[in-house]
Amino acid sequence: MLRFLSRVFLLAVLLALGAAGAAFWWVQKPMPMAAPLVELSIQPGTLPRGVAQAVADAGVQVHPDLLYAWFRLSGQARQIKAGNYELPAGLTPRQLLSKLARGEEAQRVVTLVEGWTFRQFRAALAKAEELKPDTQGLSDEEVMKLIGLPGVHPEGQFFPDTYAYSKGSSDLGVLRRALRAMERQLTGAWKQRAPQSAAKTPYEALILASIVEKETGRGADRPLVSAVFNNRLRIGMPLQTDPTVIYGLGESFNGNLRKADLQADTPWNTYTRNGLPPTPIAMPGGASLLAALRPADSKALYFVARGDGSSQFSETLDQHNRAVNKYQRGQ
């Protein structure tokens, strides 16, 4: 009898080991799929058994009961997160569970470029792949109200960068992240404000940085471009910068800035009005924010494009006129 029980016990152990070995083999084996890339959507509140069924329904050729058993045995069943996932060919049950437990949703990116206006930002978000267009059809004022800044002019408030987002995310979410990013960047730059900066508030710095962004052809010139505008602000000299005029013209600008445009008064026309315009004219990047608050140690009051992306800086009008003749008129 003892020998018989020993044999039964040994058989049970061997069967258990065999089952364990089979299970180990199965969780490491790639699952057949109906397509090279299967899209899986898990709704909030879905239980592990429902997740296993959703995986099978999505096109992964696996028995849902077997997959559910693996979820339970792993101890990670309750860690599975809702979301939208992309399951590539060759995925194993172990890799699948790891992806779901970590919440590795399908990611897309949208790039918001330095110097773009809010209108251009919104156009890029509208074209972004798999981004839910919750702001579509809304006015700028309505968008700002939705993100918690009612009555705030949107220009300059969002940091230009590349933002990753989960498939099916809202464009409002991206805007909120860009808003927080700009707040952090502006706060950090303001802490580094130099004594020669003419900006009296962070918002003035944001306005000035947007002008520097639009007027800089080469990154190395930013501190000198900033110095010109800071120097002009300190002595009460008009900024006389074309990008502000263009911004004030809005959608009526056809790409050709005429003398009449420079004389047409708008709140943003820095030829007809002294000081900074009332709002930023674009979304400045981090380098322009810092340059606005830490201008170069220069007495320059003028600059002109050399034609190669760089600028020639001058301290006097006579020097500037000579530079204009040389680089703009070829004299």
Phi and psi restraints in degrees (value plus and minus 20) as a CYANA .aco file:
   2 LEU   PHI     -81.9   -41.9
   2 LEU   PSI     -61.1   -21.1
   3 ARG   PHI     -84.7   -44.7
   3 ARG   PSI     -57.2   -17.2
   4 PHE   PHI     -85.8   -45.8
   4 PHE   PSI     -63.6   -23.6
   5 LEU   PHI     -83.9   -43.9
   5 LEU   PSI     -56.1   -16.1
   6 SER   PHI     -84.4   -44.4
   6 SER   PSI     -60.5   -20.5
   7 ARG   PHI     -87.1   -47.1
   7 ARG   PSI     -58.6   -18.6
   8 VAL   PHI     -83.5   -43.5
   8 VAL   PSI     -64.1   -24.1
   9 PHE   PHI     -82.1   -42.1
   9 PHE   PSI     -64.0   -24.0
  10 LEU   PHI     -82.4   -42.4
  10 LEU   PSI     -60.2   -20.2
  11 LEU   PHI     -84.3   -44.3
  11 LEU   PSI     -60.2   -20.2
  12 ALA   PHI     -83.9   -43.9
  12 ALA   PSI     -61.8   -21.8
  13 VAL   PHI     -82.3   -42.3
  13 VAL   PSI     -64.2   -24.2
  14 LEU   PHI     -84.4   -44.4
  14 LEU   PSI     -60.8   -20.8
  15 LEU   PHI     -84.2   -44.2
  15 LEU   PSI     -59.7   -19.7
  16 ALA   PHI     -84.4   -44.4
  16 ALA   PSI     -63.9   -23.9
  17 LEU   PHI     -83.8   -43.8
  17 LEU   PSI     -58.7   -18.7
  18 GLY   PHI     -84.6   -44.6
  18 GLY   PSI     -62.4   -22.4
  19 ALA   PHI     -84.5   -44.5
  19 ALA   PSI     -61.7   -21.7
  20 ALA   PHI     -83.0   -43.0
  20 ALA   PSI     -61.9   -21.9
  21 GLY   PHI     -84.2   -44.2
  21 GLY   PSI     -60.4   -20.4
  22 ALA   PHI     -85.4   -45.4
  22 ALA   PSI     -60.9   -20.9
  23 ALA   PHI     -84.6   -44.6
  23 ALA   PSI     -62.4   -22.4
  24 PHE   PHI     -82.1   -42.1
  24 PHE   PSI     -61.1   -21.1
  25 TRP   PHI     -84.4   -44.4
  25 TRP   PSI     -60.4   -20.4
  26 TRP   PHI     -87.9   -47.9
  26 TRP   PSI     -63.7   -23.7
  27 VAL   PHI     -89.2   -49.2
  27 VAL   PSI     -36.0     4.0
  28 GLN   PHI    -116.7   -76.7
  28 GLN   PSI     -24.9    15.1
  29 LYS   PHI    -111.3   -71.3
  29 LYS   PSI     110.5   150.5
  30 PRO   PHI     -77.9   -37.9
  30 PRO   PSI     118.6   158.6
  31 MET   PHI    -110.3   -70.3
  31 MET   PSI     114.0   154.0
  32 PRO   PHI     -82.5   -42.5
  32 PRO   PSI     126.1   166.1
  33 MET   PHI    -151.7  -111.7
  33 MET   PSI     133.9   173.9
  34 ALA   PHI     -95.3   -55.3
  34 ALA   PSI     -36.7     3.3
  35 ALA   PHI    -170.2  -130.2
  35 ALA   PSI     140.3   180.3
  36 PRO   PHI     -79.2   -39.2
  36 PRO   PSI     -47.6    -7.6
  37 LEU   PHI    -159.4  -119.4
  37 LEU   PSI      98.5   138.5
  38 VAL   PHI    -123.4   -83.4
  38 VAL   PSI     112.1   152.1
  39 GLU   PHI    -116.4   -76.4
  39 GLU   PSI     109.5   149.5
  40 LEU   PHI    -143.6  -103.6
  40 LEU   PSI     109.7   149.7
  41 SER   PHI    -138.2   -98.2
  41 SER   PSI     103.6   143.6
  42 ILE   PHI    -134.7   -94.7
  42 ILE   PSI      97.9   137.9
  43 GLN   PHI     -99.9   -59.9
  43 GLN   PSI     128.4   168.4
  44 PRO   PHI     -75.1   -35.1
  44 PRO   PSI     118.7   158.7
  45 GLY   PHI      68.0   108.0
  45 GLY   PSI     -21.1    18.9
  46 THR   PHI     -90.7   -50.7
  46 THR   PSI     109.0   149.0
  47 LEU   PHI     -97.7   -57.7
  47 LEU   PSI     141.4   181.4
  48 PRO   PHI     -73.9   -33.9
  48 PRO   PSI     -59.0   -19.0
  49 ARG   PHI     -84.4   -44.4
  49 ARG   PSI     -59.1   -19.1
  50 GLY   PHI     -86.5   -46.5
  50 GLY   PSI     -53.7   -13.7
  51 VAL   PHI     -84.6   -44.6
  51 VAL   PSI     -65.3   -25.3
  52 ALA   PHI     -79.6   -39.6
  52 ALA   PSI     -60.7   -20.7
  53 GLN   PHI     -87.7   -47.7
  53 GLN   PSI     -59.1   -19.1
  54 ALA   PHI     -83.5   -43.5
  54 ALA   PSI     -56.6   -16.6
  55 VAL   PHI     -82.9   -42.9
  55 VAL   PSI     -66.0   -26.0
  56 ALA   PHI     -85.6   -45.6
  56 ALA   PSI     -61.7   -21.7
  57 ASP   PHI     -85.8   -45.8
  57 ASP   PSI     -49.4    -9.4
  58 ALA   PHI     -91.7   -51.7
  58 ALA   PSI     -40.6    -0.6
  59 GLY   PHI     107.2   147.2
  59 GLY   PSI     -14.8    25.2
  60 VAL   PHI    -105.1   -65.1
  60 VAL   PSI     102.9   142.9
  61 GLN   PHI    -104.6   -64.6
  61 GLN   PSI      59.2    99.2
  62 VAL   PHI    -160.9  -120.9
  62 VAL   PSI     125.9   165.9
  63 HIS   PHI     -93.8   -53.8
  63 HIS   PSI     103.5   143.5
  64 PRO   PHI     -81.4   -41.4
  64 PRO   PSI     -52.5   -12.5
  65 ASP   PHI     -86.7   -46.7
  65 ASP   PSI     -59.7   -19.7
  66 LEU   PHI     -86.0   -46.0
  66 LEU   PSI     -61.1   -21.1
  67 LEU   PHI     -86.7   -46.7
  67 LEU   PSI     -60.1   -20.1
  68 TYR   PHI     -82.3   -42.3
  68 TYR   PSI     -60.8   -20.8
  69 ALA   PHI     -80.2   -40.2
  69 ALA   PSI     -59.8   -19.8
  70 TRP   PHI     -85.2   -45.2
  70 TRP   PSI     -62.0   -22.0
  71 PHE   PHI     -76.6   -36.6
  71 PHE   PSI     -65.2   -25.2
  72 ARG   PHI     -87.3   -47.3
  72 ARG   PSI     -67.4   -27.4
  73 LEU   PHI     -85.8   -45.8
  73 LEU   PSI     -48.0    -8.0
  74 SER   PHI     -90.5   -50.5
  74 SER   PSI     -43.7    -3.7
  75 GLY   PHI      62.1   102.1
  75 GLY   PSI     -15.4    24.6
  76 GLN   PHI    -130.4   -90.4
  76 GLN   PSI     -10.7    29.3
  77 ALA   PHI     -76.2   -36.2
  77 ALA   PSI     -60.5   -20.5
  78 ARG   PHI     -99.8   -59.8
  78 ARG   PSI     -25.3    14.7
  79 GLN   PHI    -110.7   -70.7
  79 GLN   PSI     -27.5    12.5
  80 ILE   PHI     -83.3   -43.3
  80 ILE   PSI     112.8   152.8
  81 LYS   PHI    -129.2   -89.2
  81 LYS   PSI     123.3   163.3
  82 ALA   PHI     -87.7   -47.7
  82 ALA   PSI     135.5   175.5
  83 GLY   PHI     132.3   172.3
  83 GLY   PSI    -195.9  -155.9
  84 ASN   PHI    -128.6   -88.6
  84 ASN   PSI     104.4   144.4
  85 TYR   PHI    -143.5  -103.5
  85 TYR   PSI     132.4   172.4
  86 GLU   PHI    -135.0   -95.0
  86 GLU   PSI     103.0   143.0
  87 LEU   PHI    -128.1   -88.1
  87 LEU   PSI      91.3   131.3
  88 PRO   PHI    -100.8   -60.8
  88 PRO   PSI     139.5   179.5
  89 ALA   PHI     -80.0   -40.0
  89 ALA   PSI     125.8   165.8
  90 GLY   PHI      70.7   110.7
  90 GLY   PSI     -19.1    20.9
  91 LEU   PHI     -91.6   -51.6
  91 LEU   PSI     114.4   154.4
  92 THR   PHI    -117.5   -77.5
  92 THR   PSI     142.5   182.5
  93 PRO   PHI     -76.7   -36.7
  93 PRO   PSI     -57.8   -17.8
  94 ARG   PHI     -83.5   -43.5
  94 ARG   PSI     -65.6   -25.6
  95 GLN   PHI     -85.9   -45.9
  95 GLN   PSI     -57.6   -17.6
  96 LEU   PHI     -80.6   -40.6
  96 LEU   PSI     -69.7   -29.7
  97 LEU   PHI     -82.5   -42.5
  97 LEU   PSI     -60.0   -20.0
  98 SER   PHI     -80.7   -40.7
  98 SER   PSI     -63.3   -23.3
  99 LYS   PHI     -82.8   -42.8
  99 LYS   PSI     -64.7   -24.7
 100 LEU   PHI     -90.2   -50.2
 100 LEU   PSI     -57.7   -17.7
 101 ALA   PHI     -90.6   -50.6
 101 ALA   PSI     -52.5   -12.5
 102 ARG   PHI    -106.7   -66.7
 102 ARG   PSI     -29.6    10.4
 103 GLY   PHI      50.0    90.0
 103 GLY   PSI      17.7    57.7
 104 GLU   PHI     -99.9   -59.9
 104 GLU   PSI      58.5    98.5
 105 GLU   PHI     -92.8   -52.8
 105 GLU   PSI     144.5   184.5
 106 ALA   PHI     -83.5   -43.5
 106 ALA   PSI     108.5   148.5
 107 GLN   PHI    -130.0   -90.0
 107 GLN   PSI     123.6   163.6
 108 ARG   PHI    -149.5  -109.5
 108 ARG   PSI     146.2   186.2
 109 VAL   PHI    -152.3  -112.3
 109 VAL   PSI     131.3   171.3
 110 VAL   PHI    -154.2  -114.2
 110 VAL   PSI     115.7   155.7
 111 THR   PHI    -126.8   -86.8
 111 THR   PSI     103.6   143.6
 112 LEU   PHI    -126.0   -86.0
 112 LEU   PSI      97.8   137.8
 113 VAL   PHI    -108.1   -68.1
 113 VAL   PSI     121.9   161.9
 114 GLU   PHI     -77.8   -37.8
 114 GLU   PSI     114.2   154.2
 115 GLY   PHI      71.1   111.1
 115 GLY   PSI     -28.3    11.7
 116 TRP   PHI     -91.3   -51.3
 116 TRP   PSI     134.5   174.5
 117 THR   PHI    -109.5   -69.5
 117 THR   PSI     151.1   191.1
 118 PHE   PHI     -82.4   -42.4
 118 PHE   PSI     -55.3   -15.3
 119 ARG   PHI     -81.7   -41.7
 119 ARG   PSI     -61.1   -21.1
 120 GLN   PHI     -89.6   -49.6
 120 GLN   PSI     -56.0   -16.0
 121 PHE   PHI     -78.6   -38.6
 121 PHE   PSI     -68.4   -28.4
 122 ARG   PHI     -84.5   -44.5
 122 ARG   PSI     -56.5   -16.5
 123 ALA   PHI     -84.9   -44.9
 123 ALA   PSI     -59.6   -19.6
 124 ALA   PHI     -86.9   -46.9
 124 ALA   PSI     -59.9   -19.9
 125 LEU   PHI     -86.4   -46.4
 125 LEU   PSI     -56.2   -16.2
 126 ALA   PHI     -85.6   -45.6
 126 ALA   PSI     -47.7    -7.7
 127 LYS   PHI    -114.9   -74.9
 127 LYS   PSI     -27.2    12.8
 128 ALA   PHI     -84.5   -44.5
 128 ALA   PSI     119.5   159.5
 129 GLU   PHI     -88.4   -48.4
 129 GLU   PSI     108.8   148.8
 130 GLU   PHI      37.4    77.4
 130 GLU   PSI      12.0    52.0
 131 LEU   PHI    -127.2   -87.2
 131 LEU   PSI     103.7   143.7
 132 LYS   PHI     -87.6   -47.6
 132 LYS   PSI     101.6   141.6
 133 PRO   PHI    -104.5   -64.5
 133 PRO   PSI      46.8    86.8
 134 ASP   PHI     -89.2   -49.2
 134 ASP   PSI     -38.7     1.3
 135 THR   PHI    -113.7   -73.7
 135 THR   PSI     -22.6    17.4
 136 GLN   PHI     -78.8   -38.8
 136 GLN   PSI     110.2   150.2
 137 GLY   PHI      64.3   104.3
 137 GLY   PSI     -25.2    14.8
 138 LEU   PHI    -110.9   -70.9
 138 LEU   PSI     129.6   169.6
 139 SER   PHI     -95.6   -55.6
 139 SER   PSI     144.7   184.7
 140 ASP   PHI     -78.7   -38.7
 140 ASP   PSI     -59.3   -19.3
 141 GLU   PHI     -83.2   -43.2
 141 GLU   PSI     -59.8   -19.8
 142 GLU   PHI     -88.3   -48.3
 142 GLU   PSI     -56.9   -16.9
 143 VAL   PHI     -83.4   -43.4
 143 VAL   PSI     -66.2   -26.2
 144 MET   PHI     -83.7   -43.7
 144 MET   PSI     -54.9   -14.9
 145 LYS   PHI     -85.9   -45.9
 145 LYS   PSI     -60.3   -20.3
 146 LEU   PHI     -85.1   -45.1
 146 LEU   PSI     -52.4   -12.4
 147 ILE   PHI    -112.3   -72.3
 147 ILE   PSI     -11.5    28.5
 148 GLY   PHI      74.1   114.1
 148 GLY   PSI      -4.6    35.4
 149 LEU   PHI    -148.2  -108.2
 149 LEU   PSI      42.0    82.0
 150 PRO   PHI     -82.1   -42.1
 150 PRO   PSI     115.5   155.5
 151 GLY   PHI      63.2   103.2
 151 GLY   PSI     -23.8    16.2
 152 VAL   PHI    -110.2   -70.2
 152 VAL   PSI     112.5   152.5
 153 HIS   PHI     -87.4   -47.4
 153 HIS   PSI     111.1   151.1
 154 PRO   PHI     -94.7   -54.7
 154 PRO   PSI     -42.8    -2.8
 155 GLU   PHI     -81.0   -41.0
 155 GLU   PSI     112.0   152.0
 156 GLY   PHI      63.5   103.5
 156 GLY   PSI     -26.8    13.2
 157 GLN   PHI    -103.9   -63.9
 157 GLN   PSI     -28.3    11.7
 158 PHE   PHI    -141.5  -101.5
 158 PHE   PSI     112.7   152.7
 159 PHE   PHI    -101.8   -61.8
 159 PHE   PSI     108.4   148.4
 160 PRO   PHI     -95.4   -55.4
 160 PRO   PSI     105.2   145.2
 161 ASP   PHI    -188.5  -148.5
 161 ASP   PSI     158.2   198.2
 162 THR   PHI    -118.2   -78.2
 162 THR   PSI     103.8   143.8
 163 TYR   PHI    -135.0   -95.0
 163 TYR   PSI     106.6   146.6
 164 ALA   PHI    -109.3   -69.3
 164 ALA   PSI     124.5   164.5
 165 TYR   PHI    -167.8  -127.8
 165 TYR   PSI     135.7   175.7
 166 SER   PHI     -96.8   -56.8
 166 SER   PSI     123.6   163.6
 167 LYS   PHI     -74.9   -34.9
 167 LYS   PSI     109.2   149.2
 168 GLY   PHI      69.8   109.8
 168 GLY   PSI     -17.0    23.0
 169 SER   PHI     -89.4   -49.4
 169 SER   PSI     143.7   183.7
 170 SER   PHI    -108.3   -68.3
 170 SER   PSI     124.1   164.1
 171 ASP   PHI     -84.5   -44.5
 171 ASP   PSI     -43.9    -3.9
 172 LEU   PHI     -83.7   -43.7
 172 LEU   PSI     -55.2   -15.2
 173 GLY   PHI     -84.3   -44.3
 173 GLY   PSI     -61.7   -21.7
 174 VAL   PHI     -84.8   -44.8
 174 VAL   PSI     -62.5   -22.5
 175 LEU   PHI     -83.4   -43.4
 175 LEU   PSI     -60.0   -20.0
 176 ARG   PHI     -83.9   -43.9
 176 ARG   PSI     -58.8   -18.8
 177 ARG   PHI     -86.8   -46.8
 177 ARG   PSI     -60.8   -20.8
 178 ALA   PHI     -86.1   -46.1
 178 ALA   PSI     -54.8   -14.8
 179 LEU   PHI     -84.7   -44.7
 179 LEU   PSI     -67.4   -27.4
 180 ARG   PHI     -84.5   -44.5
 180 ARG   PSI     -56.5   -16.5
 181 ALA   PHI     -83.9   -43.9
 181 ALA   PSI     -61.7   -21.7
 182 MET   PHI     -86.0   -46.0
 182 MET   PSI     -59.2   -19.2
 183 GLU   PHI     -79.0   -39.0
 183 GLU   PSI     -63.8   -23.8
 184 ARG   PHI     -86.5   -46.5
 184 ARG   PSI     -64.3   -24.3
 185 GLN   PHI     -84.6   -44.6
 185 GLN   PSI     -63.1   -23.1
 186 LEU   PHI     -87.4   -47.4
 186 LEU   PSI     -60.7   -20.7
 187 THR   PHI     -82.0   -42.0
 187 THR   PSI     -63.5   -23.5
 188 GLY   PHI     -84.6   -44.6
 188 GLY   PSI     -61.1   -21.1
 189 ALA   PHI     -88.1   -48.1
 189 ALA   PSI     -60.3   -20.3
 190 TRP   PHI     -80.9   -40.9
 190 TRP   PSI     -54.8   -14.8
 191 LYS   PHI     -85.3   -45.3
 191 LYS   PSI     -39.6     0.4
 192 GLN   PHI    -122.0   -82.0
 192 GLN   PSI      -6.0    34.0
 193 ARG   PHI     -77.7   -37.7
 193 ARG   PSI     110.1   150.1
 194 ALA   PHI    -109.8   -69.8
 194 ALA   PSI     136.9   176.9
 195 PRO   PHI     -79.8   -39.8
 195 PRO   PSI     -49.6    -9.6
 196 GLN   PHI    -101.5   -61.5
 196 GLN   PSI     -20.1    19.9
 197 SER   PHI     -93.8   -53.8
 197 SER   PSI     113.6   153.6
 198 ALA   PHI    -106.3   -66.3
 198 ALA   PSI     -29.5    10.5
 199 ALA   PHI     -89.2   -49.2
 199 ALA   PSI     107.5   147.5
 200 LYS   PHI    -115.3   -75.3
 200 LYS   PSI     -38.1     1.9
 201 THR   PHI    -159.7  -119.7
 201 THR   PSI     141.0   181.0
 202 PRO   PHI     -78.2   -38.2
 202 PRO   PSI     -54.7   -14.7
 203 TYR   PHI     -87.8   -47.8
 203 TYR   PSI     -59.2   -19.2
 204 GLU   PHI     -81.9   -41.9
 204 GLU   PSI     -58.1   -18.1
 205 ALA   PHI     -82.8   -42.8
 205 ALA   PSI     -58.8   -18.8
 206 LEU   PHI     -84.5   -44.5
 206 LEU   PSI     -62.0   -22.0
 207 ILE   PHI     -82.5   -42.5
 207 ILE   PSI     -68.7   -28.7
 208 LEU   PHI     -83.3   -43.3
 208 LEU   PSI     -59.8   -19.8
 209 ALA   PHI     -83.1   -43.1
 209 ALA   PSI     -55.4   -15.4
 210 SER   PHI     -86.5   -46.5
 210 SER   PSI     -54.7   -14.7
 211 ILE   PHI     -89.7   -49.7
 211 ILE   PSI     -64.2   -24.2
 212 VAL   PHI     -78.1   -38.1
 212 VAL   PSI     -62.0   -22.0
 213 GLU   PHI     -79.2   -39.2
 213 GLU   PSI     -65.9   -25.9
 214 LYS   PHI     -95.4   -55.4
 214 LYS   PSI     -42.9    -2.9
 215 GLU   PHI    -117.4   -77.4
 215 GLU   PSI     -23.5    16.5
 216 THR   PHI    -117.8   -77.8
 216 THR   PSI     100.5   140.5
 217 GLY   PHI    -111.4   -71.4
 217 GLY   PSI     -46.4    -6.4
 218 ARG   PHI    -153.6  -113.6
 218 ARG   PSI     112.9   152.9
 219 GLY   PHI     -74.8   -34.8
 219 GLY   PSI     -57.1   -17.1
 220 ALA   PHI     -85.1   -45.1
 220 ALA   PSI     -39.5     0.5
 221 ASP   PHI    -104.9   -64.9
 221 ASP   PSI     -28.7    11.3
 222 ARG   PHI     -73.7   -33.7
 222 ARG   PSI     -68.7   -28.7
 223 PRO   PHI     -81.9   -41.9
 223 PRO   PSI     -53.3   -13.3
 224 LEU   PHI     -94.6   -54.6
 224 LEU   PSI     -59.9   -19.9
 225 VAL   PHI     -79.6   -39.6
 225 VAL   PSI     -63.2   -23.2
 226 SER   PHI     -82.6   -42.6
 226 SER   PSI     -60.3   -20.3
 227 ALA   PHI     -79.9   -39.9
 227 ALA   PSI     -61.9   -21.9
 228 VAL   PHI     -78.0   -38.0
 228 VAL   PSI     -69.8   -29.8
 229 PHE   PHI     -91.7   -51.7
 229 PHE   PSI     -57.3   -17.3
 230 ASN   PHI     -84.1   -44.1
 230 ASN   PSI     -61.1   -21.1
 231 ASN   PHI     -83.4   -43.4
 231 ASN   PSI     -62.5   -22.5
 232 ARG   PHI     -84.8   -44.8
 232 ARG   PSI     -61.3   -21.3
 233 LEU   PHI     -82.9   -42.9
 233 LEU   PSI     -59.0   -19.0
 234 ARG   PHI     -86.4   -46.4
 234 ARG   PSI     -55.0   -15.0
 235 ILE   PHI    -118.6   -78.6
 235 ILE   PSI     -16.1    23.9
 236 GLY   PHI      56.5    96.5
 236 GLY   PSI       1.7    41.7
 237 MET   PHI    -106.6   -66.6
 237 MET   PSI     115.8   155.8
 238 PRO   PHI     -77.0   -37.0
 238 PRO   PSI     122.6   162.6
 239 LEU   PHI     -88.8   -48.8
 239 LEU   PSI     -56.4   -16.4
 240 GLN   PHI      26.4    66.4
 240 GLN   PSI      40.2    80.2
 241 THR   PHI    -136.9   -96.9
 241 THR   PSI     105.3   145.3
 242 ASP   PHI     -78.8   -38.8
 242 ASP   PSI     -60.5   -20.5
 243 PRO   PHI     -77.6   -37.6
 243 PRO   PSI     -50.5   -10.5
 244 THR   PHI     -89.6   -49.6
 244 THR   PSI     -57.8   -17.8
 245 VAL   PHI     -83.4   -43.4
 245 VAL   PSI     -65.2   -25.2
 246 ILE   PHI     -81.0   -41.0
 246 ILE   PSI     -61.1   -21.1
 247 TYR   PHI     -82.9   -42.9
 247 TYR   PSI     -61.2   -21.2
 248 GLY   PHI     -85.3   -45.3
 248 GLY   PSI     -48.2    -8.2
 249 LEU   PHI     -92.9   -52.9
 249 LEU   PSI     -43.6    -3.6
 250 GLY   PHI      44.1    84.1
 250 GLY   PSI    -161.7  -121.7
 251 GLU   PHI     -91.5   -51.5
 251 GLU   PSI     -29.9    10.1
 252 SER   PHI     -97.2   -57.2
 252 SER   PSI     -34.0     6.0
 253 PHE   PHI     -90.2   -50.2
 253 PHE   PSI     107.0   147.0
 254 ASN   PHI    -124.0   -84.0
 254 ASN   PSI      -7.2    32.8
 255 GLY   PHI      76.5   116.5
 255 GLY   PSI     -28.4    11.6
 256 ASN   PHI    -140.0  -100.0
 256 ASN   PSI      86.5   126.5
 257 LEU   PHI    -104.2   -64.2
 257 LEU   PSI      96.5   136.5
 258 ARG   PHI    -122.8   -82.8
 258 ARG   PSI     145.8   185.8
 259 LYS   PHI     -79.5   -39.5
 259 LYS   PSI     -57.9   -17.9
 260 ALA   PHI     -82.5   -42.5
 260 ALA   PSI     -53.2   -13.2
 261 ASP   PHI     -86.0   -46.0
 261 ASP   PSI     -57.8   -17.8
 262 LEU   PHI     -87.5   -47.5
 262 LEU   PSI     -43.8    -3.8
 263 GLN   PHI    -115.8   -75.8
 263 GLN   PSI     -31.0     9.0
 264 ALA   PHI     -99.1   -59.1
 264 ALA   PSI      94.3   134.3
 265 ASP   PHI     -95.6   -55.6
 265 ASP   PSI     106.6   146.6
 266 THR   PHI    -157.5  -117.5
 266 THR   PSI     145.6   185.6
 267 PRO   PHI     -77.9   -37.9
 267 PRO   PSI     -41.1    -1.1
 268 TRP   PHI    -121.0   -81.0
 268 TRP   PSI     -17.7    22.3
 269 ASN   PHI    -101.4   -61.4
 269 ASN   PSI      84.8   124.8
 270 THR   PHI    -105.3   -65.3
 270 THR   PSI     -12.3    27.7
 271 TYR   PHI    -110.7   -70.7
 271 TYR   PSI     -54.0   -14.0
 272 THR   PHI    -117.5   -77.5
 272 THR   PSI     -32.3     7.7
 273 ARG   PHI    -152.7  -112.7
 273 ARG   PSI     121.4   161.4
 274 ASN   PHI    -102.1   -62.1
 274 ASN   PSI     142.8   182.8
 275 GLY   PHI      57.8    97.8
 275 GLY   PSI    -191.2  -151.2
 276 LEU   PHI     -95.4   -55.4
 276 LEU   PSI     131.4   171.4
 277 PRO   PHI     -87.2   -47.2
 277 PRO   PSI     147.9   187.9
 278 PRO   PHI     -90.5   -50.5
 278 PRO   PSI     -42.3    -2.3
 279 THR   PHI    -161.5  -121.5
 279 THR   PSI     145.8   185.8
 280 PRO   PHI     -79.9   -39.9
 280 PRO   PSI     141.6   181.6
 281 ILE   PHI    -133.3   -93.3
 281 ILE   PSI     -19.6    20.4
 282 ALA   PHI    -190.0  -150.0
 282 ALA   PSI     159.9   199.9
 283 MET   PHI    -116.8   -76.8
 283 MET   PSI      86.7   126.7
 284 PRO   PHI     -99.4   -59.4
 284 PRO   PSI     128.5   168.5
 285 GLY   PHI    -105.5   -65.5
 285 GLY   PSI     158.7   198.7
 286 GLY   PHI     -82.2   -42.2
 286 GLY   PSI     -58.0   -18.0
 287 ALA   PHI     -84.9   -44.9
 287 ALA   PSI     -58.0   -18.0
 288 SER   PHI     -92.8   -52.8
 288 SER   PSI     -55.5   -15.5
 289 LEU   PHI     -80.0   -40.0
 289 LEU   PSI     -66.2   -26.2
 290 LEU   PHI     -88.1   -48.1
 290 LEU   PSI     -59.9   -19.9
 291 ALA   PHI     -84.2   -44.2
 291 ALA   PSI     -58.1   -18.1
 292 ALA   PHI     -81.4   -41.4
 292 ALA   PSI     -54.0   -14.0
 293 LEU   PHI    -117.0   -77.0
 293 LEU   PSI     -32.8     7.2
 294 ARG   PHI    -152.2  -112.2
 294 ARG   PSI      48.6    88.6
 295 PRO   PHI     -87.4   -47.4
 295 PRO   PSI     138.6   178.6
 296 ALA   PHI     -83.7   -43.7
 296 ALA   PSI     133.9   173.9
 297 ASP   PHI     -99.7   -59.7
 297 ASP   PSI      65.3   105.3
 298 SER   PHI    -165.0  -125.0
 298 SER   PSI     130.1   170.1
 299 LYS   PHI    -118.1   -78.1
 299 LYS   PSI     -11.1    28.9
 300 ALA   PHI     -79.2   -39.2
 300 ALA   PSI     120.4   160.4
 301 LEU   PHI    -141.8  -101.8
 301 LEU   PSI     -26.2    13.8
 302 TYR   PHI    -161.0  -121.0
 302 TYR   PSI     136.0   176.0
 303 PHE   PHI    -175.0  -135.0
 303 PHE   PSI     133.3   173.3
 304 VAL   PHI    -160.6  -120.6
 304 VAL   PSI     124.3   164.3
 305 ALA   PHI     -89.4   -49.4
 305 ALA   PSI     116.0   156.0
 306 ARG   PHI    -103.5   -63.5
 306 ARG   PSI     -36.1     3.9
 307 GLY   PHI      81.1   121.1
 307 GLY   PSI     -25.6    14.4
 308 ASP   PHI    -135.6   -95.6
 308 ASP   PSI      -5.6    34.4
 309 GLY   PHI      79.1   119.1
 309 GLY   PSI     -38.3     1.7
 310 SER   PHI    -117.3   -77.3
 310 SER   PSI     154.7   194.7
 311 SER   PHI    -149.4  -109.4
 311 SER   PSI     133.0   173.0
 312 GLN   PHI    -122.6   -82.6
 312 GLN   PSI     105.9   145.9
 313 PHE   PHI    -125.5   -85.5
 313 PHE   PSI     121.9   161.9
 314 SER   PHI    -157.1  -117.1
 314 SER   PSI     129.4   169.4
 315 GLU   PHI    -113.5   -73.5
 315 GLU   PSI     -44.9    -4.9
 316 THR   PHI    -142.8  -102.8
 316 THR   PSI     140.1   180.1
 317 LEU   PHI     -85.9   -45.9
 317 LEU   PSI     -56.1   -16.1
 318 ASP   PHI     -82.5   -42.5
 318 ASP   PSI     -65.0   -25.0
 319 GLN   PHI     -81.8   -41.8
 319 GLN   PSI     -60.0   -20.0
 320 HIS   PHI     -85.0   -45.0
 320 HIS   PSI     -63.9   -23.9
 321 ASN   PHI     -81.3   -41.3
 321 ASN   PSI     -59.5   -19.5
 322 ARG   PHI     -84.5   -44.5
 322 ARG   PSI     -59.2   -19.2
 323 ALA   PHI     -85.9   -45.9
 323 ALA   PSI     -59.5   -19.5
 324 VAL   PHI     -82.1   -42.1
 324 VAL   PSI     -64.8   -24.8
 325 ASN   PHI     -81.0   -41.0
 325 ASN   PSI     -58.2   -18.2
 326 LYS   PHI     -94.7   -54.7
 326 LYS   PSI     -68.2   -28.2
 327 TYR   PHI    -114.5   -74.5
 327 TYR   PSI     -43.7    -3.7
 328 GLN   PHI    -124.1   -84.1
 328 GLN   PSI     -53.3   -13.3
 329 ARG   PHI    -129.5   -89.5
 329 ARG   PSI     -27.2    12.8
 330 GLY   PHI      45.2    85.2
 330 GLY   PSI       9.5    49.5
